[in-house]
Each structure stands twice: as structure tokens, then as C-alpha cells.
Amino acid sequence: MRKSIPHKAYDLIVIGGGPSGMMCAGRAAERGARVLLLEKNTVLGKKLAITGGGRCNITNAEFDVRAFLENFPESRDYLYSPFSKFSSKDTVAFFTQHGLPLKTEDKKRAFPKTDRAPDVVIAMERFMRKHDVTVKTGDPVATLTKLPNGQFLVKTKNGDQYSARSVAIATGGMAQPETGSTGDGFTMLKRLGHTIVHPNPNIVPLTSTTKWVRTLAGTSLPLVRIRFLQNGKVALKKQGGILFTHFGVSGPMILNSSFAVSKLRKTGPVEASLDLFPKSDEAALDAQLITLFENNKNKLLKNVLSDLMPASVAREVLALAPLPIADRKVHSVTKEERRALAQLLKDLRFSIKGTLGYDKAVIADGGVDLEEVDLKTMSSKLCPNLYLLGDVLNINRPSGGFSLQLCWTTGFVAGTEAGDSARRGKKSGR
């Protein structure tokens, strides 16, 4: 008969050492639970340490919870309970108390004052260490099983076994798989009976087959308006900066449009229209061109238009003009040609092919259906004492600190509940 492998017992096992997992583990231990955190990477917070361009946009400092949740339109009603327990205001206070003061920048984005994402990981490691969380890195989970006695049994690929009264799944989604987010948690959750909404890349650059867009790779414009058209009608419009790339377009405005554009493309082709002068209507832009032309009558148009925009953009715009006017002198451009140019500057069209993949996505949508989760405690409605955190949940959100706040909130709420539950269990002798 094969000898059984001994296993160590804990109150809570957290699977995944990202932001939500570390917050959950530290908070549960702070409340008195014996906690084990298992991370398959050799270091904790691998994605967290590189997020925000290495600066880490920890949260969005919108302290009105209802206003904050307007950024989660599809799941807003579900999220009020957990965010009322741990909001962005609480996150700012938490990191300040743990030796990492924050600063607020444009659009209320909050960063550590050190501008160093690794400092966020260090603060979380310090938090867990203070409350005696046991951490095992480089130890991928092989199986998660619910035993007849209600306990969970976790077996790792290193051959270790652990049991616990509760388990928290904090394995992340599918975005940036090189950091360890490869959907492992979805497999575990399916086996435990959960429905997984198929994930798609989100907060991700858009691709285009239009030649002039790709020709402008590396060029950025600080303020444009973009309209996404379907069947000739405007389905979505945004205003902000844009970056042209060798595959299409990127920048915060584009990233935050990607979810809606992806949904649109499921019902038919999508085309984009750029307005290079969103602060001026067509008549005002034409007047601006008249002034420019008056002051440069004897110059070539291609050398004049660059006074209004980067020379590379001016060159591509003139190539798209209905008539070949780039090499003509300004004084020879007719009123009709000038007005046509103004129209073009307000309506530059290009194709939308799709999005880049998981490796270029900030997040991926999809995950556990929120109908299967008790959001007051972040616990599963289908499997008692199972907690679901961060990106394993099907919650869409924009960039700007909202993703990490979701992690801090779900981790804190689940950690509080798991810790208090362990304490109640010990008092009752269970």
C-alpha cells in the first residue's frame, strides 16, 4: 500500500502572489489566521513590479465610491459593497501607514512618491512578513481539491501537499502571460463548478491595415478626437492623445477604447475617424488655414502645413488629399481645395482590424461570472470557503489605477472575512 504524503495545515491558502493575493494573505494573517501563500514564480509581484511603466499606478484617487464605480459600468451595482469596505481612500492610507506615501497626478492617478513599482512589492512583502504569512515561491499548484470534510487539499508540482479550511484564488487573468498570468486559476475554478466567461485581451492597442497609419509609426499627437464608426454611424467617440505604431494605434485613449471597439467588431466592421483639431469646428479651422496661407503665399503647401502639425503627419495628410496639392505654392490653392483640406483634417479615416494579443494587454476581461460570487465577502456561492480575487473575476475596467484598486479591494475584503472566519472556527473548536 502506497504511503500517504504528510501535509501541513493552515487556516487559509492563497494561490497567487500578485497584489490581490498579497493583500488577502497579509490581511487574513493580521486578523489572526495561519496563512500560506503559494506563488509559481520565483519572486512575488512579478507583474506588479513592472506595471505603470515601472512606476505603478497604485490606484485612482477618486474618493467618492459611487463616482469611482462609474468606471465599472457593467459591474458597478455588484461592486458597491466591497468598495464601501475598502476604497481608494483606504488604499492611500494603507500604503502611507506601511511606509510608502503616494502622490496624485493627472486624472487622479496615484503613484508612489518614489516612482518605483518595486517599492510597492516591498511594502506588501513587509506587510505579510509583519503578520507571519508563510510564503512559498517557485511552487506552482498542480491540483486543488475540496475534501469530504470541507477542507481543501492543495498539491504542488514540487510534490508538496497542504490543507486548509479556506482557499483564495488570486492567480490573475490571461494578460501578459510572461509574468505568470496564464489562466491557471480558471482551470481550478472550472473543476470546482464555476462558470468562466471566455477572456479576451483588454486595455490593449488596436491594429489597422491602413498604410498611412503604419507609415506614421512612432509619431504621437497630444490631442485628437477619434470616432469609431459602424455602418456609417458613430458608435463611440473619445478625445485624448494617440500614438501611431507599426501595427496600428495606441496610447491611453486607445487602450481605454479597446473593450468597446472589440464588442462592436463582433457585430460588424469598424472604421475610425480622426479629428486632428478637436477644439475647432470646420469653419474655425478653415479660418486658421486662411491666416496661415495669407502669411505664406509663395511657399510650397507641403512646407507650410507643418506649422500646424508634425511634418510627418502633414505629409501623409497631403498624400490623402483629393487633388495633388502638396507641391503647389500656397497662393495657387483654391478656396474649394482649402476647404476640402479642412474637411480632411477633421475626418481622417482608417481601418480597425482588431487588437493585439494577451502579451500586449494591460488586462484581459473574462473570468468567473459575478452571479456566482458573494461580493460582500468575495466568497464563492458554489463552493464554501473559496475566495475569488482580482483578475479571476469577470470585471471590465479602464486603465488609470482602477485595475489595481480592484485587487486591493477584493484582497482586503476576502482577507478580512477569511481571517475572521478562522477566528470564529477556533472559538467554536472547529
Secondary structure, 3 states (H helix, E strand, C coil): CCCCCCCEEEEEEEECCCHHHHHHHHHHHHCCCCEEEEECCCCCCCCHHHHHHHCCCCEECCCCHHHHHCCCCCCHHHHHHHHHHCCHHHHHHHHHHCCCCEEECHHHEEEECCCCHHHHHHHHHHHHHHCCCEEEECCCEEEEEECCCCCEEEEECCCCEEEEEEEEECCCCCCCHHHCCCCHHHHHHHHCCCCEECCCEECCCEECCCHHHHHCCCCEEEEEEEEEEECCEEEEEEEEEEEECCCEEECHHHHCCHHHHHHHHCCCCEEEEEECCCCCCHHHHHHHHHHHHHCCCCCEHHHHHHHCCCHHHHHHHHHHCCCCCCCCEHHHCCHHHHHHHHHHHCCEEEEECEECCHHHCCEECCEECHHHEECCCCEECCCCCEEECHHHECCCCCCCCHHHHHHHHHHHHHHHHHHHHHHHHHHHCC
